[in-house]
Amino acid sequence: MIVLYTVDCPKCKVLEKKLESNGIEFEKCYDVDKMLELGFKQSPQLQVNDKIMNFNEAIKWINERG
């Protein structure tokens, strides 16, 4: 399961487009309270199963899949 935690900032939109262009299915979560509960200090964050990745880690993960 892949979840993109987003607030629709420019970086969030870049990551979303990167996921879409690589054909990766994901859900979006806009719940800021949940993000804070999970300890996120910035967005976007990408959750792949139990792994949480920041923007740079997520881009690297997507690129490695391609």
PDBQT receptor file of N, H, CA, C and O in Angstrom, charges set to zero:
ATOM      1  N   MET A   1       0.848  -1.183   0.000  1.00  0.00    +0.000 N 
ATOM      2  CA  MET A   1       0.000   0.000   0.000  1.00  0.00    +0.000 C 
ATOM      3  C   MET A   1       0.889   1.241   0.000  1.00  0.00    +0.000 C 
ATOM      4  O   MET A   1       1.849   1.327   0.766  1.00  0.00    +0.000 OA
ATOM      5  N   ILE A   2       0.564   2.192  -0.857  1.00  0.00    +0.000 N 
ATOM      6  H   ILE A   2      -0.216   2.122  -1.479  1.00  0.00    +0.000 HD
ATOM      7  CA  ILE A   2       1.347   3.418  -0.984  1.00  0.00    +0.000 C 
ATOM      8  C   ILE A   2       0.441   4.611  -0.697  1.00  0.00    +0.000 C 
ATOM      9  O   ILE A   2      -0.627   4.759  -1.291  1.00  0.00    +0.000 OA
ATOM     10  N   VAL A   3       0.893   5.459   0.230  1.00  0.00    +0.000 N 
ATOM     11  H   VAL A   3       1.760   5.339   0.712  1.00  0.00    +0.000 HD
ATOM     12  CA  VAL A   3       0.126   6.645   0.610  1.00  0.00    +0.000 C 
ATOM     13  C   VAL A   3       1.012   7.869   0.463  1.00  0.00    +0.000 C 
ATOM     14  O   VAL A   3       2.129   7.903   0.979  1.00  0.00    +0.000 OA
ATOM     15  N   LEU A   4       0.508   8.873  -0.241  1.00  0.00    +0.000 N 
ATOM     16  H   LEU A   4      -0.399   8.845  -0.660  1.00  0.00    +0.000 HD
ATOM     17  CA  LEU A   4       1.187  10.160  -0.367  1.00  0.00    +0.000 C 
ATOM     18  C   LEU A   4       0.527  11.122   0.614  1.00  0.00    +0.000 C 
ATOM     19  O   LEU A   4      -0.648  11.462   0.474  1.00  0.00    +0.000 OA
ATOM     20  N   TYR A   5       1.299  11.556   1.610  1.00  0.00    +0.000 N 
ATOM     21  H   TYR A   5       2.253  11.280   1.724  1.00  0.00    +0.000 HD
ATOM     22  CA  TYR A   5       0.821  12.558   2.556  1.00  0.00    +0.000 C 
ATOM     23  C   TYR A   5       1.155  13.916   1.951  1.00  0.00    +0.000 C 
ATOM     24  O   TYR A   5       2.324  14.243   1.752  1.00  0.00    +0.000 OA
ATOM     25  N   THR A   6       0.132  14.696   1.663  1.00  0.00    +0.000 N 
ATOM     26  H   THR A   6      -0.818  14.430   1.824  1.00  0.00    +0.000 HD
ATOM     27  CA  THR A   6       0.300  15.904   0.864  1.00  0.00    +0.000 C 
ATOM     28  C   THR A   6      -0.518  17.066   1.402  1.00  0.00    +0.000 C 
ATOM     29  O   THR A   6      -1.568  16.884   2.018  1.00  0.00    +0.000 OA
ATOM     30  N   VAL A   7      -0.004  18.268   1.150  1.00  0.00    +0.000 N 
ATOM     31  H   VAL A   7       0.849  18.415   0.650  1.00  0.00    +0.000 HD
ATOM     32  CA  VAL A   7      -0.768  19.497   1.409  1.00  0.00    +0.000 C 
ATOM     33  C   VAL A   7      -0.880  20.298   0.110  1.00  0.00    +0.000 C 
ATOM     34  O   VAL A   7      -1.208  21.484   0.123  1.00  0.00    +0.000 OA
ATOM     35  N   ASP A   8      -0.601  19.628  -1.011  1.00  0.00    +0.000 N 
ATOM     36  H   ASP A   8      -0.334  18.664  -1.022  1.00  0.00    +0.000 HD
ATOM     37  CA  ASP A   8      -0.664  20.230  -2.357  1.00  0.00    +0.000 C 
ATOM     38  C   ASP A   8       0.311  21.392  -2.549  1.00  0.00    +0.000 C 
ATOM     39  O   ASP A   8       0.036  22.321  -3.308  1.00  0.00    +0.000 OA
ATOM     40  N   CYS A   9       1.449  21.333  -1.859  1.00  0.00    +0.000 N 
ATOM     41  H   CYS A   9       1.672  20.577  -1.243  1.00  0.00    +0.000 HD
ATOM     42  CA  CYS A   9       2.505  22.322  -2.084  1.00  0.00    +0.000 C 
ATOM     43  C   CYS A   9       3.229  21.969  -3.393  1.00  0.00    +0.000 C 
ATOM     44  O   CYS A   9       2.988  20.897  -3.947  1.00  0.00    +0.000 OA
ATOM     45  N   PRO A  10       4.099  22.836  -3.893  1.00  0.00    +0.000 N 
ATOM     46  CA  PRO A  10       4.797  22.513  -5.142  1.00  0.00    +0.000 C 
ATOM     47  C   PRO A  10       5.560  21.183  -5.103  1.00  0.00    +0.000 C 
ATOM     48  O   PRO A  10       5.514  20.423  -6.071  1.00  0.00    +0.000 OA
ATOM     49  N   LYS A  11       6.258  20.894  -4.002  1.00  0.00    +0.000 N 
ATOM     50  H   LYS A  11       6.295  21.511  -3.217  1.00  0.00    +0.000 HD
ATOM     51  CA  LYS A  11       6.981  19.620  -3.902  1.00  0.00    +0.000 C 
ATOM     52  C   LYS A  11       6.002  18.444  -3.896  1.00  0.00    +0.000 C 
ATOM     53  O   LYS A  11       6.275  17.400  -4.489  1.00  0.00    +0.000 OA
ATOM     54  N   CYS A  12       4.879  18.616  -3.232  1.00  0.00    +0.000 N 
ATOM     55  H   CYS A  12       4.657  19.464  -2.750  1.00  0.00    +0.000 HD
ATOM     56  CA  CYS A  12       3.856  17.565  -3.197  1.00  0.00    +0.000 C 
ATOM     57  C   CYS A  12       3.372  17.253  -4.611  1.00  0.00    +0.000 C 
ATOM     58  O   CYS A  12       3.214  16.093  -4.991  1.00  0.00    +0.000 OA
ATOM     59  N   LYS A  13       3.142  18.304  -5.372  1.00  0.00    +0.000 N 
ATOM     60  H   LYS A  13       3.270  19.246  -5.063  1.00  0.00    +0.000 HD
ATOM     61  CA  LYS A  13       2.652  18.126  -6.741  1.00  0.00    +0.000 C 
ATOM     62  C   LYS A  13       3.693  17.464  -7.629  1.00  0.00    +0.000 C 
ATOM     63  O   LYS A  13       3.342  16.655  -8.488  1.00  0.00    +0.000 OA
ATOM     64  N   VAL A  14       4.974  17.794  -7.438  1.00  0.00    +0.000 N 
ATOM     65  H   VAL A  14       5.259  18.451  -6.740  1.00  0.00    +0.000 HD
ATOM     66  CA  VAL A  14       6.045  17.152  -8.200  1.00  0.00    +0.000 C 
ATOM     67  C   VAL A  14       6.062  15.662  -7.909  1.00  0.00    +0.000 C 
ATOM     68  O   VAL A  14       6.138  14.846  -8.828  1.00  0.00    +0.000 OA
ATOM     69  N   LEU A  15       5.990  15.304  -6.625  1.00  0.00    +0.000 N 
ATOM     70  H   LEU A  15       5.928  15.967  -5.879  1.00  0.00    +0.000 HD
ATOM     71  CA  LEU A  15       6.023  13.887  -6.252  1.00  0.00    +0.000 C 
ATOM     72  C   LEU A  15       4.795  13.161  -6.781  1.00  0.00    +0.000 C 
ATOM     73  O   LEU A  15       4.905  12.034  -7.265  1.00  0.00    +0.000 OA
ATOM     74  N   GLU A  16       3.636  13.787  -6.697  1.00  0.00    +0.000 N 
ATOM     75  H   GLU A  16       3.547  14.702  -6.304  1.00  0.00    +0.000 HD
ATOM     76  CA  GLU A  16       2.414  13.185  -7.214  1.00  0.00    +0.000 C 
ATOM     77  C   GLU A  16       2.530  12.915  -8.720  1.00  0.00    +0.000 C 
ATOM     78  O   GLU A  16       2.180  11.831  -9.185  1.00  0.00    +0.000 OA
ATOM     79  N   LYS A  17       3.013  13.891  -9.470  1.00  0.00    +0.000 N 
ATOM     80  H   LYS A  17       3.297  14.772  -9.092  1.00  0.00    +0.000 HD
ATOM     81  CA  LYS A  17       3.167  13.714 -10.926  1.00  0.00    +0.000 C 
ATOM     82  C   LYS A  17       4.191  12.630 -11.246  1.00  0.00    +0.000 C 
ATOM     83  O   LYS A  17       4.017  11.873 -12.200  1.00  0.00    +0.000 OA
ATOM     84  N   LYS A  18       5.247  12.555 -10.460  1.00  0.00    +0.000 N 
ATOM     85  H   LYS A  18       5.388  13.170  -9.684  1.00  0.00    +0.000 HD
ATOM     86  CA  LYS A  18       6.281  11.537 -10.662  1.00  0.00    +0.000 C 
ATOM     87  C   LYS A  18       5.692  10.140 -10.443  1.00  0.00    +0.000 C 
ATOM     88  O   LYS A  18       5.968   9.219 -11.212  1.00  0.00    +0.000 OA
ATOM     89  N   LEU A  19       4.891   9.988  -9.406  1.00  0.00    +0.000 N 
ATOM     90  H   LEU A  19       4.667  10.736  -8.781  1.00  0.00    +0.000 HD
ATOM     91  CA  LEU A  19       4.229   8.701  -9.146  1.00  0.00    +0.000 C 
ATOM     92  C   LEU A  19       3.304   8.342 -10.307  1.00  0.00    +0.000 C 
ATOM     93  O   LEU A  19       3.337   7.219 -10.811  1.00  0.00    +0.000 OA
ATOM     94  N   GLU A  20       2.486   9.297 -10.725  1.00  0.00    +0.000 N 
ATOM     95  H   GLU A  20       2.460  10.210 -10.316  1.00  0.00    +0.000 HD
ATOM     96  CA  GLU A  20       1.531   9.057 -11.813  1.00  0.00    +0.000 C 
ATOM     97  C   GLU A  20       2.239   8.711 -13.122  1.00  0.00    +0.000 C 
ATOM     98  O   GLU A  20       1.826   7.789 -13.825  1.00  0.00    +0.000 OA
ATOM     99  N   SER A  21       3.292   9.438 -13.447  1.00  0.00    +0.000 N 
ATOM    100  H   SER A  21       3.628  10.187 -12.875  1.00  0.00    +0.000 HD
ATOM    101  CA  SER A  21       3.976   9.204 -14.720  1.00  0.00    +0.000 C 
ATOM    102  C   SER A  21       4.713   7.876 -14.752  1.00  0.00    +0.000 C 
ATOM    103  O   SER A  21       5.047   7.370 -15.824  1.00  0.00    +0.000 OA
ATOM    104  N   ASN A  22       4.964   7.315 -13.583  1.00  0.00    +0.000 N 
ATOM    105  H   ASN A  22       4.693   7.726 -12.713  1.00  0.00    +0.000 HD
ATOM    106  CA  ASN A  22       5.611   6.007 -13.509  1.00  0.00    +0.000 C 
ATOM    107  C   ASN A  22       4.603   4.881 -13.291  1.00  0.00    +0.000 C 
ATOM    108  O   ASN A  22       4.987   3.735 -13.061  1.00  0.00    +0.000 OA
ATOM    109  N   GLY A  23       3.318   5.209 -13.362  1.00  0.00    +0.000 N 
ATOM    110  H   GLY A  23       3.006   6.141 -13.549  1.00  0.00    +0.000 HD
ATOM    111  CA  GLY A  23       2.272   4.202 -13.248  1.00  0.00    +0.000 C 
ATOM    112  C   GLY A  23       2.159   3.560 -11.873  1.00  0.00    +0.000 C 
ATOM    113  O   GLY A  23       1.723   2.415 -11.751  1.00  0.00    +0.000 OA
ATOM    114  N   ILE A  24       2.548   4.292 -10.844  1.00  0.00    +0.000 N 
ATOM    115  H   ILE A  24       2.902   5.222 -10.943  1.00  0.00    +0.000 HD
ATOM    116  CA  ILE A  24       2.497   3.766  -9.474  1.00  0.00    +0.000 C 
ATOM    117  C   ILE A  24       1.175   4.185  -8.843  1.00  0.00    +0.000 C 
ATOM    118  O   ILE A  24       0.876   5.374  -8.732  1.00  0.00    +0.000 OA
ATOM    119  N   GLU A  25       0.397   3.202  -8.435  1.00  0.00    +0.000 N 
ATOM    120  H   GLU A  25       0.640   2.236  -8.525  1.00  0.00    +0.000 HD
ATOM    121  CA  GLU A  25      -0.896   3.482  -7.799  1.00  0.00    +0.000 C 
ATOM    122  C   GLU A  25      -0.669   3.886  -6.352  1.00  0.00    +0.000 C 
ATOM    123  O   GLU A  25       0.147   3.291  -5.649  1.00  0.00    +0.000 OA
ATOM    124  N   PHE A  26      -1.400   4.904  -5.915  1.00  0.00    +0.000 N 
ATOM    125  H   PHE A  26      -2.063   5.388  -6.486  1.00  0.00    +0.000 HD
ATOM    126  CA  PHE A  26      -1.248   5.410  -4.554  1.00  0.00    +0.000 C 
ATOM    127  C   PHE A  26      -2.525   6.092  -4.108  1.00  0.00    +0.000 C 
ATOM    128  O   PHE A  26      -3.380   6.454  -4.916  1.00  0.00    +0.000 OA
ATOM    129  N   GLU A  27      -2.629   6.256  -2.806  1.00  0.00    +0.000 N 
ATOM    130  H   GLU A  27      -1.935   5.962  -2.150  1.00  0.00    +0.000 HD
ATOM    131  CA  GLU A  27      -3.717   7.020  -2.215  1.00  0.00    +0.000 C 
ATOM    132  C   GLU A  27      -3.140   8.326  -1.705  1.00  0.00    +0.000 C 
ATOM    133  O   GLU A  27      -1.955   8.404  -1.380  1.00  0.00    +0.000 OA
ATOM    134  N   LYS A  28      -3.979   9.352  -1.636  1.00  0.00    +0.000 N 
ATOM    135  H   LYS A  28      -4.941   9.288  -1.901  1.00  0.00    +0.000 HD
ATOM    136  CA  LYS A  28      -3.538  10.631  -1.087  1.00  0.00    +0.000 C 
ATOM    137  C   LYS A  28      -4.185  10.844   0.270  1.00  0.00    +0.000 C 
ATOM    138  O   LYS A  28      -5.352  10.509   0.475  1.00  0.00    +0.000 OA
ATOM    139  N   CYS A  29      -3.413  11.405   1.195  1.00  0.00    +0.000 N 
ATOM    140  H   CYS A  29      -2.465  11.676   1.028  1.00  0.00    +0.000 HD
ATOM    141  CA  CYS A  29      -3.926  11.761   2.509  1.00  0.00    +0.000 C 
ATOM    142  C   CYS A  29      -3.640  13.243   2.738  1.00  0.00    +0.000 C 
ATOM    143  O   CYS A  29      -2.493  13.685   2.680  1.00  0.00    +0.000 OA
ATOM    144  N   TYR A  30      -4.703  13.997   2.998  1.00  0.00    +0.000 N 
ATOM    145  H   TYR A  30      -5.635  13.638   3.045  1.00  0.00    +0.000 HD
ATOM    146  CA  TYR A  30      -4.592  15.430   3.251  1.00  0.00    +0.000 C 
ATOM    147  C   TYR A  30      -4.760  15.764   4.742  1.00  0.00    +0.000 C 
ATOM    148  O   TYR A  30      -4.781  16.936   5.116  1.00  0.00    +0.000 OA
ATOM    149  N   ASP A  31      -4.878  14.746   5.579  1.00  0.00    +0.000 N 
ATOM    150  H   ASP A  31      -4.861  13.794   5.275  1.00  0.00    +0.000 HD
ATOM    151  CA  ASP A  31      -5.181  14.917   6.999  1.00  0.00    +0.000 C 
ATOM    152  C   ASP A  31      -3.944  15.401   7.772  1.00  0.00    +0.000 C 
ATOM    153  O   ASP A  31      -3.085  14.603   8.147  1.00  0.00    +0.000 OA
ATOM    154  N   VAL A  32      -3.869  16.717   8.002  1.00  0.00    +0.000 N 
ATOM    155  H   VAL A  32      -4.567  17.365   7.697  1.00  0.00    +0.000 HD
ATOM    156  CA  VAL A  32      -2.713  17.305   8.674  1.00  0.00    +0.000 C 
ATOM    157  C   VAL A  32      -2.588  16.780  10.098  1.00  0.00    +0.000 C 
ATOM    158  O   VAL A  32      -1.475  16.560  10.575  1.00  0.00    +0.000 OA
ATOM    159  N   ASP A  33      -3.706  16.575  10.782  1.00  0.00    +0.000 N 
ATOM    160  H   ASP A  33      -4.611  16.753  10.394  1.00  0.00    +0.000 HD
ATOM    161  CA  ASP A  33      -3.654  16.041  12.147  1.00  0.00    +0.000 C 
ATOM    162  C   ASP A  33      -2.993  14.668  12.161  1.00  0.00    +0.000 C 
ATOM    163  O   ASP A  33      -2.196  14.370  13.051  1.00  0.00    +0.000 OA
ATOM    164  N   LYS A  34      -3.319  13.832  11.182  1.00  0.00    +0.000 N 
ATOM    165  H   LYS A  34      -3.967  14.073  10.459  1.00  0.00    +0.000 HD
ATOM    166  CA  LYS A  34      -2.698  12.505  11.104  1.00  0.00    +0.000 C 
ATOM    167  C   LYS A  34      -1.203  12.633  10.827  1.00  0.00    +0.000 C 
ATOM    168  O   LYS A  34      -0.397  11.897  11.397  1.00  0.00    +0.000 OA
ATOM    169  N   MET A  35      -0.836  13.572   9.948  1.00  0.00    +0.000 N 
ATOM    170  H   MET A  35      -1.491  14.169   9.485  1.00  0.00    +0.000 HD
ATOM    171  CA  MET A  35       0.586  13.789   9.640  1.00  0.00    +0.000 C 
ATOM    172  C   MET A  35       1.350  14.196  10.894  1.00  0.00    +0.000 C 
ATOM    173  O   MET A  35       2.448  13.700  11.146  1.00  0.00    +0.000 OA
ATOM    174  N   LEU A  36       0.771  15.094  11.673  1.00  0.00    +0.000 N 
ATOM    175  H   LEU A  36      -0.121  15.497  11.469  1.00  0.00    +0.000 HD
ATOM    176  CA  LEU A  36       1.407  15.520  12.915  1.00  0.00    +0.000 C 
ATOM    177  C   LEU A  36       1.496  14.358  13.905  1.00  0.00    +0.000 C 
ATOM    178  O   LEU A  36       2.502  14.194  14.595  1.00  0.00    +0.000 OA
ATOM    179  N   GLU A  37       0.439  13.563  13.966  1.00  0.00    +0.000 N 
ATOM    180  H   GLU A  37      -0.378  13.697  13.406  1.00  0.00    +0.000 HD
ATOM    181  CA  GLU A  37       0.413  12.393  14.845  1.00  0.00    +0.000 C 
ATOM    182  C   GLU A  37       1.531  11.412  14.480  1.00  0.00    +0.000 C 
ATOM    183  O   GLU A  37       2.115  10.774  15.355  1.00  0.00    +0.000 OA
ATOM    184  N   LEU A  38       1.820  11.297  13.185  1.00  0.00    +0.000 N 
ATOM    185  H   LEU A  38       1.346  11.815  12.473  1.00  0.00    +0.000 HD
ATOM    186  CA  LEU A  38       2.881  10.402  12.720  1.00  0.00    +0.000 C 
ATOM    187  C   LEU A  38       4.269  11.028  12.871  1.00  0.00    +0.000 C 
ATOM    188  O   LEU A  38       5.280  10.381  12.595  1.00  0.00    +0.000 OA
ATOM    189  N   GLY A  39       4.312  12.291  13.310  1.00  0.00    +0.000 N 
ATOM    190  H   GLY A  39       3.491  12.816  13.533  1.00  0.00    +0.000 HD
ATOM    191  CA  GLY A  39       5.583  12.952  13.566  1.00  0.00    +0.000 C 
ATOM    192  C   GLY A  39       6.190  13.658  12.371  1.00  0.00    +0.000 C 
ATOM    193  O   GLY A  39       7.366  14.020  12.401  1.00  0.00    +0.000 OA
ATOM    194  N   PHE A  40       5.411  13.859  11.319  1.00  0.00    +0.000 N 
ATOM    195  H   PHE A  40       4.456  13.564  11.295  1.00  0.00    +0.000 HD
ATOM    196  CA  PHE A  40       5.929  14.530  10.129  1.00  0.00    +0.000 C 
ATOM    197  C   PHE A  40       6.124  16.011  10.430  1.00  0.00    +0.000 C 
ATOM    198  O   PHE A  40       5.251  16.666  10.999  1.00  0.00    +0.000 OA
ATOM    199  N   LYS A  41       7.283  16.522  10.038  1.00  0.00    +0.000 N 
ATOM    200  H   LYS A  41       7.993  15.990   9.576  1.00  0.00    +0.000 HD
ATOM    201  CA  LYS A  41       7.586  17.940  10.208  1.00  0.00    +0.000 C 
ATOM    202  C   LYS A  41       7.462  18.691   8.889  1.00  0.00    +0.000 C 
ATOM    203  O   LYS A  41       7.448  19.922   8.865  1.00  0.00    +0.000 OA
ATOM    204  N   GLN A  42       7.371  17.941   7.793  1.00  0.00    +0.000 N 
ATOM    205  H   GLN A  42       7.382  16.941   7.813  1.00  0.00    +0.000 HD
ATOM    206  CA  GLN A  42       7.242  18.556   6.469  1.00  0.00    +0.000 C 
ATOM    207  C   GLN A  42       6.502  17.600   5.545  1.00  0.00    +0.000 C 
ATOM    208  O   GLN A  42       6.349  16.415   5.841  1.00  0.00    +0.000 OA
ATOM    209  N   SER A  43       6.056  18.128   4.446  1.00  0.00    +0.000 N 
ATOM    210  H   SER A  43       6.179  19.091   4.205  1.00  0.00    +0.000 HD
ATOM    211  CA  SER A  43       5.417  17.300   3.432  1.00  0.00    +0.000 C 
ATOM    212  C   SER A  43       6.072  17.629   2.105  1.00  0.00    +0.000 C 
ATOM    213  O   SER A  43       6.639  18.711   1.956  1.00  0.00    +0.000 OA
ATOM    214  N   PRO A  44       6.014  16.746   1.155  1.00  0.00    +0.000 N 
ATOM    215  CA  PRO A  44       5.295  15.477   1.193  1.00  0.00    +0.000 C 
ATOM    216  C   PRO A  44       6.095  14.390   1.894  1.00  0.00    +0.000 C 
ATOM    217  O   PRO A  44       7.310  14.483   2.071  1.00  0.00    +0.000 OA
ATOM    218  N   GLN A  45       5.365  13.361   2.282  1.00  0.00    +0.000 N 
ATOM    219  H   GLN A  45       4.378  13.285   2.138  1.00  0.00    +0.000 HD
ATOM    220  CA  GLN A  45       5.936  12.130   2.801  1.00  0.00    +0.000 C 
ATOM    221  C   GLN A  45       5.268  11.009   2.023  1.00  0.00    +0.000 C 
ATOM    222  O   GLN A  45       4.085  11.088   1.693  1.00  0.00    +0.000 OA
ATOM    223  N   LEU A  46       6.025   9.978   1.738  1.00  0.00    +0.000 N 
ATOM    224  H   LEU A  46       6.986   9.914   2.006  1.00  0.00    +0.000 HD
ATOM    225  CA  LEU A  46       5.488   8.840   1.009  1.00  0.00    +0.000 C 
ATOM    226  C   LEU A  46       5.631   7.602   1.878  1.00  0.00    +0.000 C 
ATOM    227  O   LEU A  46       6.719   7.280   2.355  1.00  0.00    +0.000 OA
ATOM    228  N   GLN A  47       4.516   6.916   2.072  1.00  0.00    +0.000 N 
ATOM    229  H   GLN A  47       3.632   7.177   1.684  1.00  0.00    +0.000 HD
ATOM    230  CA  GLN A  47       4.542   5.676   2.842  1.00  0.00    +0.000 C 
ATOM    231  C   GLN A  47       4.376   4.506   1.880  1.00  0.00    +0.000 C 
ATOM    232  O   GLN A  47       3.395   4.421   1.142  1.00  0.00    +0.000 OA
ATOM    233  N   VAL A  48       5.349   3.616   1.905  1.00  0.00    +0.000 N 
ATOM    234  H   VAL A  48       6.146   3.685   2.504  1.00  0.00    +0.000 HD
ATOM    235  CA  VAL A  48       5.292   2.395   1.111  1.00  0.00    +0.000 C 
ATOM    236  C   VAL A  48       5.320   1.249   2.113  1.00  0.00    +0.000 C 
ATOM    237  O   VAL A  48       6.349   0.965   2.725  1.00  0.00    +0.000 OA
ATOM    238  N   ASN A  49       4.170   0.595   2.269  1.00  0.00    +0.000 N 
ATOM    239  H   ASN A  49       3.334   0.826   1.771  1.00  0.00    +0.000 HD
ATOM    240  CA  ASN A  49       3.986  -0.409   3.314  1.00  0.00    +0.000 C 
ATOM    241  C   ASN A  49       4.322   0.231   4.659  1.00  0.00    +0.000 C 
ATOM    242  O   ASN A  49       3.614   1.146   5.080  1.00  0.00    +0.000 OA
ATOM    243  N   ASP A  50       5.372  -0.213   5.348  1.00  0.00    +0.000 N 
ATOM    244  H   ASP A  50       5.947  -0.956   5.006  1.00  0.00    +0.000 HD
ATOM    245  CA  ASP A  50       5.700   0.350   6.663  1.00  0.00    +0.000 C 
ATOM    246  C   ASP A  50       6.830   1.376   6.606  1.00  0.00    +0.000 C 
ATOM    247  O   ASP A  50       7.244   1.890   7.646  1.00  0.00    +0.000 OA
ATOM    248  N   LYS A  51       7.333   1.680   5.417  1.00  0.00    +0.000 N 
ATOM    249  H   LYS A  51       6.997   1.263   4.573  1.00  0.00    +0.000 HD
ATOM    250  CA  LYS A  51       8.458   2.608   5.280  1.00  0.00    +0.000 C 
ATOM    251  C   LYS A  51       7.960   4.005   4.917  1.00  0.00    +0.000 C 
ATOM    252  O   LYS A  51       7.149   4.179   4.007  1.00  0.00    +0.000 OA
ATOM    253  N   ILE A  52       8.467   4.994   5.655  1.00  0.00    +0.000 N 
ATOM    254  H   ILE A  52       9.126   4.853   6.394  1.00  0.00    +0.000 HD
ATOM    255  CA  ILE A  52       8.122   6.388   5.400  1.00  0.00    +0.000 C 
ATOM    256  C   ILE A  52       9.333   7.058   4.747  1.00  0.00    +0.000 C 
ATOM    257  O   ILE A  52      10.459   6.925   5.225  1.00  0.00    +0.000 OA
ATOM    258  N   MET A  53       9.088   7.775   3.653  1.00  0.00    +0.000 N 
ATOM    259  H   MET A  53       8.173   7.883   3.265  1.00  0.00    +0.000 HD
ATOM    260  CA  MET A  53      10.165   8.446   2.938  1.00  0.00    +0.000 C 
ATOM    261  C   MET A  53       9.855   9.929   2.764  1.00  0.00    +0.000 C 
ATOM    262  O   MET A  53       8.714  10.316   2.508  1.00  0.00    +0.000 OA
ATOM    263  N   ASN A  54      10.895  10.750   2.908  1.00  0.00    +0.000 N 
ATOM    264  H   ASN A  54      11.822  10.436   3.116  1.00  0.00    +0.000 HD
ATOM    265  CA  ASN A  54      10.731  12.172   2.615  1.00  0.00    +0.000 C 
ATOM    266  C   ASN A  54      10.792  12.361   1.099  1.00  0.00    +0.000 C 
ATOM    267  O   ASN A  54      10.890  11.388   0.351  1.00  0.00    +0.000 OA
ATOM    268  N   PHE A  55      10.733  13.599   0.656  1.00  0.00    +0.000 N 
ATOM    269  H   PHE A  55      10.653  14.390   1.263  1.00  0.00    +0.000 HD
ATOM    270  CA  PHE A  55      10.681  13.892  -0.774  1.00  0.00    +0.000 C 
ATOM    271  C   PHE A  55      11.864  13.275  -1.528  1.00  0.00    +0.000 C 
ATOM    272  O   PHE A  55      11.668  12.570  -2.518  1.00  0.00    +0.000 OA
ATOM    273  N   ASN A  56      13.090  13.538  -1.062  1.00  0.00    +0.000 N 
ATOM    274  H   ASN A  56      13.249  14.110  -0.257  1.00  0.00    +0.000 HD
ATOM    275  CA  ASN A  56      14.274  13.040  -1.758  1.00  0.00    +0.000 C 
ATOM    276  C   ASN A  56      14.331  11.519  -1.794  1.00  0.00    +0.000 C 
ATOM    277  O   ASN A  56      14.652  10.926  -2.824  1.00  0.00    +0.000 OA
ATOM    278  N   GLU A  57      14.019  10.895  -0.668  1.00  0.00    +0.000 N 
ATOM    279  H   GLU A  57      13.758  11.377   0.168  1.00  0.00    +0.000 HD
ATOM    280  CA  GLU A  57      14.018   9.426  -0.611  1.00  0.00    +0.000 C 
ATOM    281  C   GLU A  57      12.959   8.853  -1.544  1.00  0.00    +0.000 C 
ATOM    282  O   GLU A  57      13.188   7.841  -2.207  1.00  0.00    +0.000 OA
ATOM    283  N   ALA A  58      11.799   9.504  -1.594  1.00  0.00    +0.000 N 
ATOM    284  H   ALA A  58      11.613  10.326  -1.056  1.00  0.00    +0.000 HD
ATOM    285  CA  ALA A  58      10.706   9.028  -2.443  1.00  0.00    +0.000 C 
ATOM    286  C   ALA A  58      11.074   9.129  -3.918  1.00  0.00    +0.000 C 
ATOM    287  O   ALA A  58      10.796   8.210  -4.689  1.00  0.00    +0.000 OA
ATOM    288  N   ILE A  59      11.699  10.238  -4.320  1.00  0.00    +0.000 N 
ATOM    289  H   ILE A  59      11.925  10.984  -3.694  1.00  0.00    +0.000 HD
ATOM    290  CA  ILE A  59      12.122  10.399  -5.713  1.00  0.00    +0.000 C 
ATOM    291  C   ILE A  59      13.136   9.307  -6.070  1.00  0.00    +0.000 C 
ATOM    292  O   ILE A  59      13.057   8.706  -7.142  1.00  0.00    +0.000 OA
ATOM    293  N   LYS A  60      14.072   9.061  -5.179  1.00  0.00    +0.000 N 
ATOM    294  H   LYS A  60      14.136   9.550  -4.309  1.00  0.00    +0.000 HD
ATOM    295  CA  LYS A  60      15.077   8.023  -5.411  1.00  0.00    +0.000 C 
ATOM    296  C   LYS A  60      14.401   6.663  -5.553  1.00  0.00    +0.000 C 
ATOM    297  O   LYS A  60      14.752   5.888  -6.443  1.00  0.00    +0.000 OA
ATOM    298  N   TRP A  61      13.431   6.365  -4.680  1.00  0.00    +0.000 N 
ATOM    299  H   TRP A  61      13.146   6.994  -3.957  1.00  0.00    +0.000 HD
ATOM    300  CA  TRP A  61      12.710   5.080  -4.720  1.00  0.00    +0.000 C 
ATOM    301  C   TRP A  61      11.982   4.929  -6.053  1.00  0.00    +0.000 C 
ATOM    302  O   TRP A  61      12.020   3.861  -6.663  1.00  0.00    +0.000 OA
ATOM    303  N   ILE A  62      11.323   5.987  -6.504  1.00  0.00    +0.000 N 
ATOM    304  H   ILE A  62      11.292   6.855  -6.008  1.00  0.00    +0.000 HD
ATOM    305  CA  ILE A  62      10.601   5.939  -7.781  1.00  0.00    +0.000 C 
ATOM    306  C   ILE A  62      11.583   5.715  -8.926  1.00  0.00    +0.000 C 
ATOM    307  O   ILE A  62      11.335   4.879  -9.794  1.00  0.00    +0.000 OA
ATOM    308  N   ASN A  63      12.687   6.446  -8.939  1.00  0.00    +0.000 N 
ATOM    309  H   ASN A  63      12.889   7.125  -8.233  1.00  0.00    +0.000 HD
ATOM    310  CA  ASN A  63      13.670   6.315  -9.998  1.00  0.00    +0.000 C 
ATOM    311  C   ASN A  63      14.268   4.904 -10.066  1.00  0.00    +0.000 C 
ATOM    312  O   ASN A  63      14.538   4.390 -11.151  1.00  0.00    +0.000 OA
ATOM    313  N   GLU A  64      14.470   4.292  -8.909  1.00  0.00    +0.000 N 
ATOM    314  H   GLU A  64      14.250   4.710  -8.027  1.00  0.00    +0.000 HD
ATOM    315  CA  GLU A  64      15.026   2.944  -8.859  1.00  0.00    +0.000 C 
ATOM    316  C   GLU A  64      14.048   1.907  -9.399  1.00  0.00    +0.000 C 
ATOM    317  O   GLU A  64      14.458   0.857  -9.894  1.00  0.00    +0.000 OA
ATOM    318  N   ARG A  65      12.771   2.200  -9.305  1.00  0.00    +0.000 N 
ATOM    319  H   ARG A  65      12.437   3.053  -8.903  1.00  0.00    +0.000 HD
ATOM    320  CA  ARG A  65      11.748   1.267  -9.815  1.00  0.00    +0.000 C 
ATOM    321  C   ARG A  65      11.683   1.301 -11.323  1.00  0.00    +0.000 C 
ATOM    322  O   ARG A  65      11.318   0.307 -11.950  1.00  0.00    +0.000 OA
ATOM    323  N   GLY A  66      12.034   2.443 -11.923  1.00  0.00    +0.000 N 
ATOM    324  H   GLY A  66      12.330   3.251 -11.414  1.00  0.00    +0.000 HD
ATOM    325  CA  GLY A  66      11.889   2.633 -13.356  1.00  0.00    +0.000 C 
ATOM    326  C   GLY A  66      12.967   1.956 -14.135  1.00  0.00    +0.000 C 
ATOM    327  O   GLY A  66      12.979   2.028 -15.364  1.00  0.00    +0.000 OA
TER     328      GLY A  66
